[in-house]
Amino acid sequence: MGKYRILSLIIIVGCLLSAAYVMFIIFDKMHEIEAAQKSVKNYKERMSAPVDALDPNTNSGQLVTGELIIPKLEVDCSIRSDTVNAYDAVYHYPQSAAYGQPGECGILGHRTTYSGLFRNIGDLKPGDKVIIKDLILKKVYTYEVTSNGDDIRWDYKTNPVTFALEGEPMLLLITCYPPGEKSAAYITHCKLISASSF
């Protein structure tokens, strides 16, 4: 009889330990789910906030819509519509013209952070090529630099960069100036010279 009592106790203790272990796992997973939900909530709040694209501490909300290629600078990166703060990516201002369309298309990139894709933008000369692949419309737009270093906007914080939405299709490559600081907006101007499908 004593043997069965000991066996019963061992089974009961084993069941209790198994139940405690299962409860611990459930409790741990609930904490992970709460943390993930909080992270999603914070992300949605950040994405819904207005964006100051020249401020590396802000961002707002969508996806990769294109590819930017600057052969002279060996730049080949994604174009995002949600943030400039991503590695190997630049930002398309949503209030600017769409790729290849009439008006000014604005693309912002960092010089010294997040891959520093525009670190050597000052090396571009009139005639250099800049290519945008529109991944949604499956189009390739080739632009040519028309001026570089002539348009530095020291007052961009009080007089934000605005974009024409009509006229000749242009591309404005925008970054900080001087490198690593946010004292001014440095703008490289390009004009559309060809468009094709891919």
N, C-alpha and C positions, 0 to 999 in steps of 0.2 A: 504493500500500500504506500509506503514511504517513497518508493521509487517513482510511482505515478504522480505523487504530490510534487516531487522535485521536477519531474518532466513538465508538469502543468505550469509550475512557476517559471521555468525556462521559456516555455512557449509564450506565457503572458508577458514576461520581460522583453522577449524578442519582438512581440507585437507592439508593445509600448515604444520601444526604441525605433522600430520601423515607422510608426505613426509620427513620432517626434521628428525623425529625419525628413519625412514627407512634408510636415508642417513647416520645417525650417526652409526647405526648398521653395515652397509656395510663398512664404513670407519674403524670401530673397527676390523671387521673380516679381512679386508685387512692387517692391521698391524699384526694380529695374524699369517696370512699366510706368510707374509714376515719374521717374526721372526722364524717360523718353517722351512722355506726354508733356512734361514741363519744357523740355527742349524744343518740341514741335511748336508749343504755344509761343515761346520766346522767339523762335525763328519767324513765325507768322507775324508777330508784332513788329519785328525788325523789318520784314519785307514790306509791310504796309506803310512804313514811315516814309516821308519825303526823302529823296536822296540828294545829298550834296556830293556829286561824284568826285570833286577835287579833294574831298575830305576822306582819307583812308579809313576812318572809323565808322563810316555809314555805308549802308547798302539797302536795296529795295527788291522787287521780286519777279524774275522769270527764268530765261534759259539761254542756251547757246543757239544763236541764229545765223552765224556766219563764221568765216575764216578770213583772217587778215594776213597777207603775205607782203613783206617788204624785202625784195631780193638783196638790195645793197646792204641792209642791216642784218640779214640772215634771220629775219623774224618770220615765223609761221605759227600763228596762234589762233585760238578761238575768239569769237566776238560774243560777248554776253550782253543780255539786256537787263540783268538784275544787279550786277555789282562789278566794280573795277578791282575789288579785292579778292582776286582769285589767281592762282598760279597759271602761267602760260595762257593768259586771257586778257583782253581789253574790253572796254565798255562802250556800247552804242547808246548815246543820249536818246531817250524815247521822244523828246520834244524836237529832235532834229529830223531832217528828211530821211526817208528810207534809202537803202543802198541803191545807187544808180538813178535815183529819181530827181526831178527838178528841185533845186534848193541846195542847202548845205547839210550834208551828213556829218555828224560829229562823232568822233571816236576818241576815247580817253584811255591813256595808258600810263603806268608808273615808270619812273626813271630808275629808282633805287630800291623799291620794295616789290614783292609779289612778282618775281622773275625779272623785274626791271627791263621790260621789253623795249621801252623808249629811251634807254640810257644813251644811245648814240644818235638820237633823232637829229641832232645838230649837224650830222655829217651829210644829210640829204641835200641834194642840189637840184635846181630846176632841171627838169627832164627825167629825173629818176622815177621809176615805176612803183606804184602801190596797187596791189590787187585785192579785191574783196570778192569772196565766194559767198553768194547768198544761198544758204543751205535749205531755205524754205522754197524759194522760187526756182532753185537750180540754175542760177545765172552767175556769170563771172563778169565783174566790172573792173576794167583797168583804168587807173588814174595816173596822171603825170604831175609831179611836183611843180608848182608855179612860183612859190616863194617859201622861204624858210628862214626864220629868225627875224623877220621884219614886223611880226605881229606878236607883241608881248603885252598882255593886259594886266597891268599892276593893280587896277581897280576892280578885278573880277568879283571880289567879295561884296562890294557895294553896287556894282554894275555887272551882274552875271552875264556870262556868254550866252547870246541868243543866236538863233539860226534862221536864215531865210528859208522859206518853204516854197519858193518859186524861183524861176530863172534857171540859168545854166546849172547842170548837176555838178556839184563841188564836193570835196571831201576835206574836212578839217581834222587834222591829227592834233590832239591837245594833250599837254602834259604839264607838270609843275616846273617852275623856274624860280631861282636857280635849282640845279639838280639837288634833290633831297630836301628841299624846302617848299613851302606853299605860299611864297610871296607874290607870285604872278602865274598867269596861265600863258604858256608858250604854245603858239599855234602855227602849224605847218599847213599851207594851203595847196590843194591839188585839184585838178580838173579832170572830168571824165573824158577819156579818149576812145574807149570801145566797150561794147557789151556783147556777150554771147551766152548761149546755153551750154550746160554740161550734163 
